[in-house]
Amino acid sequence: MSGDKVNIDSLEAIAFDPYTHGYYKVSGRVGEAFSDGKKLF
């Protein structure tokens, strides 16, 4: 927790990929939804 919010970076979450049957570590924020793609246009 960071104050009254969950600190996603310290959560150390993992994700499962059913196609490769692999587990992958999820790390940090990588972009801004709904705005990063605008740079391409």
Biotite code that builds the C-alpha atoms (Angstrom):
import biotite.structure as struc

atoms = struc.array([
    struc.Atom([0.000, 0.000, 0.000], chain_id="A", res_id=1, res_name="MET", atom_name="CA", element="C"),
    struc.Atom([1.034, 3.550, -0.643], chain_id="A", res_id=2, res_name="SER", atom_name="CA", element="C"),
    struc.Atom([-1.112, 5.631, 1.648], chain_id="A", res_id=3, res_name="GLY", atom_name="CA", element="C"),
    struc.Atom([-4.664, 4.462, 0.949], chain_id="A", res_id=4, res_name="ASP", atom_name="CA", element="C"),
    struc.Atom([-3.918, 3.074, -2.563], chain_id="A", res_id=5, res_name="LYS", atom_name="CA", element="C"),
    struc.Atom([-2.408, -0.177, -3.816], chain_id="A", res_id=6, res_name="VAL", atom_name="CA", element="C"),
    struc.Atom([1.122, 0.302, -5.180], chain_id="A", res_id=7, res_name="ASN", atom_name="CA", element="C"),
    struc.Atom([0.953, -1.802, -8.364], chain_id="A", res_id=8, res_name="ILE", atom_name="CA", element="C"),
    struc.Atom([4.748, -1.717, -8.895], chain_id="A", res_id=9, res_name="ASP", atom_name="CA", element="C"),
    struc.Atom([5.381, -3.471, -5.586], chain_id="A", res_id=10, res_name="SER", atom_name="CA", element="C"),
    struc.Atom([2.608, -6.035, -6.099], chain_id="A", res_id=11, res_name="LEU", atom_name="CA", element="C"),
    struc.Atom([4.883, -8.386, -8.114], chain_id="A", res_id=12, res_name="GLU", atom_name="CA", element="C"),
    struc.Atom([1.912, -9.810, -10.011], chain_id="A", res_id=13, res_name="ALA", atom_name="CA", element="C"),
    struc.Atom([2.193, -12.673, -12.492], chain_id="A", res_id=14, res_name="ILE", atom_name="CA", element="C"),
    struc.Atom([0.106, -13.543, -15.534], chain_id="A", res_id=15, res_name="ALA", atom_name="CA", element="C"),
    struc.Atom([-0.586, -16.907, -17.159], chain_id="A", res_id=16, res_name="PHE", atom_name="CA", element="C"),
    struc.Atom([-0.431, -17.283, -20.950], chain_id="A", res_id=17, res_name="ASP", atom_name="CA", element="C"),
    struc.Atom([-2.612, -20.264, -21.903], chain_id="A", res_id=18, res_name="PRO", atom_name="CA", element="C"),
    struc.Atom([-1.145, -20.397, -25.426], chain_id="A", res_id=19, res_name="TYR", atom_name="CA", element="C"),
    struc.Atom([2.457, -21.019, -24.292], chain_id="A", res_id=20, res_name="THR", atom_name="CA", element="C"),
    struc.Atom([1.492, -22.461, -20.894], chain_id="A", res_id=21, res_name="HIS", atom_name="CA", element="C"),
    struc.Atom([3.865, -19.965, -19.334], chain_id="A", res_id=22, res_name="GLY", atom_name="CA", element="C"),
    struc.Atom([3.799, -17.642, -16.364], chain_id="A", res_id=23, res_name="TYR", atom_name="CA", element="C"),
    struc.Atom([5.097, -14.126, -16.863], chain_id="A", res_id=24, res_name="TYR", atom_name="CA", element="C"),
    struc.Atom([6.045, -11.457, -14.372], chain_id="A", res_id=25, res_name="LYS", atom_name="CA", element="C"),
    struc.Atom([3.999, -8.287, -14.679], chain_id="A", res_id=26, res_name="VAL", atom_name="CA", element="C"),
    struc.Atom([6.115, -5.223, -14.063], chain_id="A", res_id=27, res_name="SER", atom_name="CA", element="C"),
    struc.Atom([5.360, -1.536, -13.875], chain_id="A", res_id=28, res_name="GLY", atom_name="CA", element="C"),
    struc.Atom([3.357, 0.801, -16.010], chain_id="A", res_id=29, res_name="ARG", atom_name="CA", element="C"),
    struc.Atom([4.306, 0.815, -19.675], chain_id="A", res_id=30, res_name="VAL", atom_name="CA", element="C"),
    struc.Atom([1.908, 3.324, -21.202], chain_id="A", res_id=31, res_name="GLY", atom_name="CA", element="C"),
    struc.Atom([-1.097, 5.580, -20.957], chain_id="A", res_id=32, res_name="GLU", atom_name="CA", element="C"),
    struc.Atom([-4.400, 4.124, -22.167], chain_id="A", res_id=33, res_name="ALA", atom_name="CA", element="C"),
    struc.Atom([-6.346, 6.080, -24.792], chain_id="A", res_id=34, res_name="PHE", atom_name="CA", element="C"),
    struc.Atom([-3.559, 8.611, -25.426], chain_id="A", res_id=35, res_name="SER", atom_name="CA", element="C"),
    struc.Atom([-0.287, 6.887, -26.361], chain_id="A", res_id=36, res_name="ASP", atom_name="CA", element="C"),
    struc.Atom([-1.737, 5.717, -29.671], chain_id="A", res_id=37, res_name="GLY", atom_name="CA", element="C"),
    struc.Atom([-2.641, 9.279, -30.653], chain_id="A", res_id=38, res_name="LYS", atom_name="CA", element="C"),
    struc.Atom([1.078, 9.967, -31.189], chain_id="A", res_id=39, res_name="LYS", atom_name="CA", element="C"),
    struc.Atom([0.960, 7.619, -34.186], chain_id="A", res_id=40, res_name="LEU", atom_name="CA", element="C"),
    struc.Atom([-1.646, 9.682, -36.056], chain_id="A", res_id=41, res_name="PHE", atom_name="CA", element="C"),
])
